[in-house]
Amino acid sequence: MKNVCMAVSAYLPLAAQSGDLLRELARPPLEHVDSPASGPPGYGPQRMLTAYSFKKVRERGKGQVIAVVDAFDDPNVEVDLSTFTAQFSQPSCTTENGCFKLVYEGGTKPPADISGWSNEIAIDTQWAHSIAPEAVILLVEAQSNSFADLLSAVDTAVANGATIVSMSWVGSETADETSYDTHFNVPGVMFVAASGDDGHGVSYPAASPYVVGVGGTTLTINSNGTWESETAWSDSGGGQSQYETEPSYQEGVQTSGKRGVPDVAYDGNPSTGIPSYSSYSCGACYTGWQQWGGTSIGTPEWAALFARANAIRVLNGKAPLTEPQTILYPLNELGFHDITSGSNGNCGTLCTAGPGYDYVTGLGSLIADDLVVKLAGSQ
């Protein structure tokens, strides 16, 4: 995690590339910005729901299970979710009413967080619920931030009925990563991952062709709450994978022979970020109302978009989606704000946003009502 104002990293850094994915350590690509606001700072749920046209979508995720996979234990997650929902007048989401569920990878409670993952847990649960308030939020806590434990937690999410899995964490690509793509190749389940917050470069699991990788933008909202403009966020991860080959669904937008990342984008600049509340003090955590950015904030919100589309499919008697990226990619970019300016490095076209698909913002950010029609109406 980066503090934009103080340039202090609270999270454990990515491990040096080992060539063995299971030995890698992951971290949330999450950035904090100091805010003078006494209450919730940044773009709150109503502003994001309006700006990205979620309010025009009738279904709100009923019957869907959004699994949020993170590392370590946040002892206050459910209490903080209640504080968030009360602040923004949202439906409650508790264990008692069946909206919130907590499962431990490996069956035992993980060690309490001491490195800042609890801030990510708070964001993921609060914002997945904000965008899809009728979906079940299933938090799966891994025993550690090793890929061995996180991938096991992904499997635990699937075993516990997840229809969408949100992964707001990144790790280095490794030569053996393709061997682990099977964790994300599950019929009837969608997987979403953050692309990173270190600028140009590709991370795993967003590099997997079975995962929807989410890049970052700087979002400007009109005074009436509607979308005004977006540019590529300079810290957004993206580029061409070292080890994953170009998936067939990208053939119409690039010809590198390599998997391009990200697929889509969402607000990620902490200066135009979102609020989250956390009461758990772990030593490296931020408590109270804080403003956040990073590609990890778009990950649970894209997962929530897929939950809303799936809810409509179920009502219409259709099968749940498995790989939404195969629907997102046809050349008709209905449902996207095409991001055409900004960059995440100094490597020419690989680092620069432009018309159509690019390696910084993918196909663009979402126009929820149009995109849900596209996703829900597909065969």
N, C-alpha and C positions, 0 to 999 in steps of 0.2 A: 504494500500500500504506500502511496506517495502522499505527502502533505504538500499541496501546491505552494503554500505560502512559506513553509519552513524547509522544504526539500528533505524531509526526514522519512526514512523507510521504516515502518513498524513491522512489516511482514518478513518472514524468512525469504531470502532471495532464491531465485531458481538455482538448482544445482547445476554444476558444470555438466555438459553433455557426456553421458556415460556410454551411450550405445545400447543401453538396456533400459527400456522405458520403466520397468517396475522399480528401478533404483532411483528414478527421478523424483524430485519434490515439486509439488505444484503450489501456486499462490493465486489469490484473487487479484485480477487486474483492476484494482480499485483505488481511486484517488479522492482525497479529502481536501476541501478548501475551507479556510477559516471564514466565518460569516458573522457579522455583527448583529444579526437578527436575534431577538429574544425568543421568538417562536420558531416554528418550522421554516427553514430557509429554502430557497430554490423553487423549482417548478413542482407544485404539489399534484396529487392525483387528478383533480378536476382539470387542471391545465393540460396535463399530458393526455388525458382522455379526450379533451376537445381538440388539441393540436394535431393529434394523429388520427382523429375521426373515429375513435372507439365508440363514442356516444351514439353514433348512428347504427351500431350493431345491436340488434335486439337481444340475441342470446348472449349470456355472460359466463358460459363455461359449465353449465349444469351437467352433471354426470361424468365430468372429466377429472382426472387425477394428475395434478402437476407435481412432479417430484423435484424437490430442490436438494441437490447433493452437495454437501460441504464437509469440511474437516473439523474434528474436535467438537466439544460440547459447549453450547450456549445455554447456561442454566435458566436464563430469563427470557428465552425466545417467545414463549406464549404470552407472558405478561406484557412484553414490549409490543407484540402484535396487537394486543387489546388496547394499549395506549395509542397506537397508531390509528386503529380503526375508529376509536372514540374521537380523536382529534379531527379526523376528516369525515365524520358522520357516515361511516361505512358499515355494512353488515358485520356483525361480530364473527370471529373465526376462532373457535375454541375446540378443545378436545371433546367437551361436553356436547356441543351441538353437531359434532361430526365433521366440521369444516377443516380442522387441523389435526394432523396425525404426526407422531414422532416415532421413528424407527432407528435402531442402532445397527450399523454394519457389524457383523460378527455376533450380534445378539447381546453384547454387553455395552454399558454406557462408556463412551470414549472419555479420555482425560479432558478436564476442563480447559478451554482455550486460554492460552497465555500469549498468543502472537498476533491476535487481531482478526482471526477468522469469524469471530462472533459478530463483528460489524457487517461482514458479508452475509452471514446467516440472517441478520435482522433485515437487511435490504431485500434479500431474495424472497423471504416469506411475506414481508409487508407489501412488496410491489407486485408479486405474482397474484396475491389476493386483491390488490387494488384494481388490477386490470381485468381479472376474471373472478369476480367475487362469489360466483356460485360453484366454482370448482373446488375440489378438495385439495388442500395444500399438504403434501406429504414431505416432511423434512427427514432426510436420511443423513445421519451424522457418521462420517467415517472415523476410524480409530486414529488416523493420522493424515497428514497431507502427502503421503507417499502415493504414487500412482497405483501401487499394489492395493492399497486400502481404498482409494477413491474409485477404482474400477470395480472392486468388489461391492462398494456402496451403490454403484450404478446397477449392478446385477440385483442387488437387494431391492432397489426401487422398482425394477421390472417385476420381480417376484411378488411385490406388494401391490401390484395393480396399476402402476404408473402408465398413463397414456402419453405423457410428455415428460421428458427429463431435462431439467435446466442445470447446466454446469458452468458456474461463474468462476472458472479457474483455468490456469494455463501452465504448461510446462514445456521444456525444450523438446523439439523433434528429435527422434532417435531412429537409427537405421532399422530397428525391429518393430517400429510402431504399427506397420501394416498387419502384423500378427495379432494386434489387439483391437482392430476395427470390428471384429465380430461382436464385441460388447455393444455396439451401436447398430447392428444389423438385426433388428428384431421386428417381425411383422406386427403392425398395429401400434407401434410405439415410435414417437418422434424424439429426437435428441437435438439440443441447442447448446452452443458453447460460445464463450467470449473469445475474441481474436487477440487480445493483449493490449497493453498500454505503454509499450516501449517504442512506438513508431514502427517503421518498416521491419518486417520479419514475421515468420509464421510460427505459431505455437500449436501444440496438441492439447486437447482433442479436436479443436476447431479444424485442423487439417484433415481429419477423417472425412472421406466422401459420404459417409452416412450421417454426418452431423451438419446442422445449419450453423455456420460461423457468423458471428455478429460483430461488425465493426462500429466505429464511433464517429459522431458528427458534433458540430456546434449548432444548436437549434435556437432560432429566434422566433418568438411567438408574438403575434399582433396583440394590440390592446384589448381586442374582443376575445382573445384566447385561441384564435385560429392560427394555423401554421403560416409563417411568413417566409422563412428561408432557412437553408441549411448549407453548411460547408463541411468539408472533411476536417476531422479533428486531427491535429498534428501528431498526437500520441497513439492514434488508432493502429493496431496491429494489422498486418496484411502482406501479401506477396505471393510467391509461388513455392509450394511445398518442395522440400528436398527429396522426399521419398514416396509421396502419394502421386499416382498418375492422374491425368486429367479425366474426370468422370464424364460419362456420355452426356449428362445434362448441361455441361459447360461448353460443349462443342460449338454451339452457335454464338458464343460470346468471346471466346479466346481460343488460341491454337498453340499454346505453349507445350502441350503434352504433359503438363504438370497440374496438379490440383491447385486452383486459385482460391485464395482466402482474402477477405470474407465473402459470404454470399449476400448478406444484407447489412443494414446499418440502423443505428438508433442514436439518439442524443447520448454523448459520452463525455463531453467537456465538463469538468467539474464546475467551471464558472457559470455554466447554464444547467447545473445538475439538479438533483432531486433530494428531498429530505428523507431522513430515516431516524428512528429513535432507538436507542439502546441504553439500558440501565446497568449492564454488566461491566464491571471494571476488572480488566484482566491484566493490567499493567501496560499493555501496548494498545489498548482499545480507546476509542473515543466514546464518551458517554453523553447522554442527553440528546437534544436535537442537533443534527449535523447535516452539512451539505456534501453530497457525494457525486463523483463522476467515475468514468472508466467504462470499458466495454462490458464489464460485468453488470452494469445497471440495465443495459438493454437486453441481456440474456433472459431474465425471468419475464420481462414484458413481451418479448417475442414468443416465449413459451405460452404466455397467457393468450396471445392472439391466436395461436394454434388451437388452444383449448376452446376458444369461442367458435372457431370454424368447425372443429370436430363436433361440438354440441349441435350445430345445425345439420351436419351430416347424419348424425344419429337420428335426429327428428325426421329426416327425409329417408330413413331406412338404408343409408349408405354405410360402407365399411369405414372405420377410422383410418386416418392418414398414417402412412409409414414413413415415407421420405418426401416431405413437402417441397424440398428443393427441386424435385423433378417436375413439379407444377409451377414453381416460381420462375424457372429459367426460360421458357419459350420467349422468343424475341418480343412478343407483345408484352410490354412492361406495365400492363394495367395493375394498379395498386401500389405504385412506388413514386416517391419523390426522387427524381434522378438528381444525384449530387454531382455537380459539374465543376466545382472549384475547391481548392485546398490540396494539401499534400501531407505525407507522413515521413518525408525524408528527402534525400537529394540524389535519387537514382532514376530521374526521368519519368517515363510513362508508368513504370512499376510503382512509383511513389506518388502519382498525381491523379486526382479525381478528374473524370471527364465524362462526356455523354455516354450513356449506356453502362455496361459493366466496367468496373475498374477494381484494382487490387487494394483500394483503401476503403471504399464504401460499398463494394459489391454492386448489387442491382439498385441500391438506394434504400431510403427509409420508407416506412410503411404508410399507406393510406388505408386504414383498417377496413372501412366499409367496402371499398372496391376489392381489396385483397381477400376478405372473407368470402365474398361472392365467388371469386376465382377459385379459392380452395374448397369451398363447400360444394361448388357445382361440378367439380371434376369427378371423373369416374374412379 
